[in-house]
Amino acid sequence: MASNGRFESMALALATGSSIKNASQTVGVSVRQGYRIASSDKMRSRVNEIRSEITREAVGQLTQGATAAAATLVSLLNEAYEPSTRLNASKAILNALAPLSELAELRSRLDALEAKSCPV
Protein backbone atom coordinates (compact mmCIF):
# COMPACT_ATOMS: atom_id res chain seq x y z
CA MET A 1 0.00 0.00 0.00
CA ALA A 2 1.88 3.03 -1.26
CA SER A 3 -0.36 5.81 -0.04
CA ASN A 4 -0.19 6.82 3.60
CA GLY A 5 -3.70 8.26 3.21
CA ARG A 6 -5.05 4.87 2.15
CA PHE A 7 -3.19 3.19 5.02
CA GLU A 8 -4.77 5.63 7.50
CA SER A 9 -8.19 5.19 5.91
CA MET A 10 -7.94 1.43 6.19
CA ALA A 11 -6.70 1.67 9.80
CA LEU A 12 -9.63 3.93 10.70
CA ALA A 13 -12.11 1.62 8.99
CA LEU A 14 -10.74 -1.42 10.82
CA ALA A 15 -10.59 0.42 14.16
CA THR A 16 -14.23 1.39 13.87
CA GLY A 17 -15.45 -2.10 13.10
CA SER A 18 -15.32 -2.57 9.36
CA SER A 19 -14.46 -6.01 8.08
CA ILE A 20 -11.17 -6.45 6.25
CA LYS A 21 -13.13 -7.05 3.06
CA ASN A 22 -15.10 -3.80 3.39
CA ALA A 23 -12.04 -1.80 4.47
CA SER A 24 -10.11 -3.14 1.46
CA GLN A 25 -12.89 -2.15 -0.91
CA THR A 26 -13.13 1.29 0.70
CA VAL A 27 -9.44 2.05 0.10
CA GLY A 28 -9.30 0.35 -3.29
CA VAL A 29 -7.11 -2.68 -2.70
CA SER A 30 -7.83 -6.33 -3.30
CA VAL A 31 -9.21 -8.33 -0.41
CA ARG A 32 -6.09 -10.50 -0.48
CA GLN A 33 -3.87 -7.44 -0.19
CA GLY A 34 -6.19 -6.09 2.51
CA TYR A 35 -5.68 -9.21 4.61
CA ARG A 36 -1.92 -8.93 4.14
CA ILE A 37 -1.95 -5.28 5.19
CA ALA A 38 -4.30 -5.92 8.12
CA SER A 39 -2.03 -8.65 9.47
CA SER A 40 1.05 -6.41 9.50
CA ASP A 41 2.41 -5.25 12.83
CA LYS A 42 2.31 -1.65 11.62
CA MET A 43 -1.43 -1.87 10.84
CA ARG A 44 -2.25 -3.66 14.09
CA SER A 45 -0.36 -1.01 16.01
CA ARG A 46 -2.12 1.85 14.22
CA VAL A 47 -5.56 0.27 14.70
CA ASN A 48 -4.84 -0.07 18.43
CA GLU A 49 -3.70 3.58 18.59
CA ILE A 50 -6.89 4.76 16.90
CA ARG A 51 -9.06 2.66 19.21
CA SER A 52 -7.23 4.09 22.22
CA GLU A 53 -7.84 7.63 20.95
CA ILE A 54 -11.53 6.90 20.44
CA THR A 55 -11.81 5.37 23.91
CA ARG A 56 -10.05 8.35 25.56
CA GLU A 57 -12.44 10.76 23.84
CA ALA A 58 -15.48 8.72 24.92
CA VAL A 59 -14.23 8.54 28.52
CA GLY A 60 -13.77 12.31 28.51
CA GLN A 61 -17.33 12.85 27.35
CA LEU A 62 -18.69 10.38 29.90
CA THR A 63 -16.71 12.06 32.66
CA GLN A 64 -18.32 15.38 31.85
CA GLY A 65 -21.73 13.70 31.89
CA ALA A 66 -20.94 11.94 35.17
CA THR A 67 -20.29 15.25 36.88
CA ALA A 68 -23.66 16.57 35.76
CA ALA A 69 -25.37 13.30 36.71
CA ALA A 70 -23.84 13.38 40.18
CA ALA A 71 -25.01 16.97 40.67
CA THR A 72 -28.51 15.95 39.61
CA LEU A 73 -28.56 13.05 42.07
CA VAL A 74 -27.36 15.29 44.90
CA SER A 75 -30.03 17.87 44.06
CA LEU A 76 -32.69 15.14 44.32
CA LEU A 77 -31.79 14.66 48.00
CA ASN A 78 -33.49 17.97 48.75
CA GLU A 79 -36.48 17.65 51.08
CA ALA A 80 -38.67 19.32 48.44
CA TYR A 81 -38.78 15.97 46.65
CA GLU A 82 -40.90 12.97 47.57
CA PRO A 83 -39.29 10.52 50.01
CA SER A 84 -39.23 7.81 47.32
CA THR A 85 -37.30 10.12 44.98
CA ARG A 86 -34.82 10.98 47.73
CA LEU A 87 -34.45 7.31 48.62
CA ASN A 88 -33.75 6.33 45.01
CA ALA A 89 -31.22 9.15 44.66
CA SER A 90 -29.54 8.06 47.89
CA LYS A 91 -29.34 4.46 46.69
CA ALA A 92 -27.90 5.53 43.34
CA ILE A 93 -25.23 7.65 45.03
CA LEU A 94 -24.24 4.94 47.50
CA ASN A 95 -24.20 2.25 44.80
CA ALA A 96 -21.89 4.36 42.64
CA LEU A 97 -19.62 5.50 45.46
CA ALA A 98 -17.96 2.21 46.39
CA PRO A 99 -16.77 1.19 42.90
CA LEU A 100 -15.62 4.74 42.14
CA SER A 101 -13.69 4.92 45.42
CA GLU A 102 -12.05 1.58 44.73
CA LEU A 103 -11.14 2.69 41.23
CA ALA A 104 -9.60 5.93 42.51
CA GLU A 105 -7.57 4.01 45.09
CA LEU A 106 -6.35 1.50 42.49
CA ARG A 107 -5.45 4.35 40.13
CA SER A 108 -3.46 6.01 42.90
CA ARG A 109 -1.63 2.78 43.71
CA LEU A 110 -0.87 2.14 40.06
CA ASP A 111 0.48 5.67 39.63
CA ALA A 112 2.74 5.16 42.66
CA LEU A 113 4.04 1.85 41.30
CA GLU A 114 4.68 3.37 37.89
CA ALA A 115 6.50 6.29 39.46
CA LYS A 116 8.76 3.87 41.37
CA SER A 117 9.52 1.70 38.35
CA CYS A 118 9.95 4.54 35.84
CA PRO A 119 11.46 7.57 37.57
CA VAL A 120 11.34 10.69 35.41
C-alpha positions, -999 to +999 in steps of 0.1 A: +000+000+000+019+030-013-004+058+000-002+068+036-037+083+032-051+049+022-032+032+050-048+056+075-082+052+059-079+014+062-067+017+098-096+039+107-121+016+090-107-014+108-106+004+142-142+014+139-155-021+131-153-026+094-145-060+081-112-064+063-131-070+031-151-038+034-120-018+045-101-031+015-129-022-009-131+013+007-094+021+001-093+003-033-071-027-027-078-063-033-092-083-004-061-105-005-039-074-002-062-061+025-057-092+046-019-089+041-019-053+052-043-059+081-020-086+095+010-064+095+024-052+128+023-017+116-014-019+108-023-037+141-004-010+160-021+018+142-056+003+147-048-001+184-037+036+186-069+048+169-091+027+192-072+041+222-078+076+209-115+069+204-118+054+239-101+084+256-124+108+238-155+087+249-142+085+285-138+123+285-173+129+274-187+104+299-167+121+327-183+154+318-217+137+319-209+119+352-203+152+369-237+166+358-254+133+367-238+134+402-250+170+407-285+159+396-286+131+421-274+153+449-300+179+441-327+151+443-318+147+480-335+180+488-365+177+511-387+193+484-388+160+466-409+130+476-393+105+500-392+078+473-373+101+450-348+110+477-345+073+486-337+063+450-312+091+447-295+081+479-293+045+467-279+055+433-252+076+450-242+049+475-242+023+448-219+044+426-196+055+455-180+022+464-168+012+429-156+047+421-137+049+454-120+016+447-111+027+412-096+059+425-076+040+451-064+015+425-054+044+401-035+060+429-016+028+437-009+021+401+005+057+396+027+052+427+040+019+413+047+034+379+065+063+395+088+039+414+095+017+383+099+045+358+115+076+376+113+107+354 
